[in-house]
Amino acid sequence: MPAERIDGVAIAAQIRAEVARDTAALASAGVTPGLSVVLVGDDPASAVYVANKEKFAREVGMRGETLRLPAETTQPELLTLVERLNADARVHGILVQMPLPPHIDPDMVIRTIDPRKDVDGFHPVNVGKMLIGHTDGFLPCTPAGVIELLVRSGVETRGAEVVIVGRSNIVGKPMAALLVQPRAGGDATVTICHSRSRDVFEHTRRADIVIAAVGRAEMIRGEHLKPGCTVIDVGMNRVADATRASGSRLCGDVHFASAEQVAARITPVPGGVGPMTIAMLLANTVRAARSA
């Protein structure tokens, strides 16, 4: 029997509805949560993603704005803008869209954002709070979205063997940090596989939960999975496909057709993890407004 699909679109809509409710409550008290997204350059994928962030922010009742800067913007100019947003009481959340042009140091930009407005969850202060289990910081949106998918889908993580494929600072490492915390969506035994792992599939075959975040199209197939496992596919890859009018298609890091014949639950691509990232960004923003 094919695996049950974990519907990220539906779960993200639930979270946005909760955010809209909380935003309305804050607005009735005279506070309108504000999210400012900064886009430097004209990368097409980033532009689409940023537009969706502004769209959903406005839909839940927030003050959403996108500040577009030319690719030639200097690092001092960008940092000055970030400092201005830090000082603006109407702005509760700041996100500088990555990637940035090569002449700008992304770490310097992230460190300049006020941690209390770092709704992307990558400032070292928020990363540190996440690692030690403090709950007053902001969690990175994609890993936090995966935890919500697991919890709201009824996937038991307590005592589960979880294998994460990929060790990025954006997904892999924070994902592991969240899964070992002693709370809902945590208490797991976690293994991180990466490019230097001797046999990635030896690990995935024993996992109760596989989280794929490596950026290699359809790397993990059904034969690499334990029957009855849960598969969370964070990957988003565009590959050539002559059967499509566009000449290409989106796929994850998991070969969906074979994996769904082995797993008990699986996220599709698109429609799985992707919608959760923006939903968690909005949830972080309303929390920032509540704490301001």
C-alpha positions, 0 to 999 in steps of 0.5 A: 500500500502506498505511503500516506502523504503528509500534506504540508499545504494543509498543515501550513494553512492551519498554522497561518490561520493560528497566526491570523488569529493571534495577529488580530488579537494583537491588532485589537490591542494596538499592535500590528505585527510587521515583517520586513524582507530585504532582497538584494539583487534580482535572483528570480527564485529569490524574488518569487520566494520573497513575493510569497512571504509578503503576500502571506504576511498581508493575508494574515493581517501583518504589515508586510514589506519588501525592500528591494536593493540593486545587486551593486548595493555595498555591504555598508549600505545594507548594514545601514538599512538593517540598523534602521530596521532594528530601530524601527518600532513598527518592524518586529521581524527582519529577514535578509533573503539569501543568497546575497551578492558575493561581495557581501558577507552574509554572516556579518549581515545576520549578526547585525540583525537584532536577535529579537527581530531575527525571525529567520532564526540564524543569529548566533544568539538564537542558535545558541538558545536553540542548542541549549533548549531555551524557548525564548529565541527564534527557531530556524523556519525550515527545521521548525516546520519539519517538527510541526509536520511530524507533531501534527501528523502524529509521527512519534519521535520519542525514542525514534531512530532519526537519520538526517542526510545533510549537515548544513547550518540551514537544515541539517544541524539545527534539525538535529538540535531540535530532535534531541530536545526533551519536548514534543517532536524531540527525544529522538536518537539522531544520526547526521550523514554527510559527504564523508559518511562511509555508507549513508544508506546503511544508516537510512535503512535502519531509520524510523524517520529519514530527513533528506536535506542534501540537495541531490535530486532523488538520491534516496530510493525505496531500497534505501529505506526501512519498511514503515518509516517516515520520510521527510524530504526537504530537497527542492531540485529542478531536473530535466524532463522532456515529458514536461512542456517546460522541459523540467520538473521539481523533485526532492532528494528522495525518489518519491515513486519508489519511496512511497512503496516502502514508507508509511508516511512521506512528504511530497515535493512540492507540497510538503516541507516548502509551505511550512517555511513561510508559515513558521516565519509568520509564526516567529513574527507574531511572537516577536510582536507579542514580545516587543 
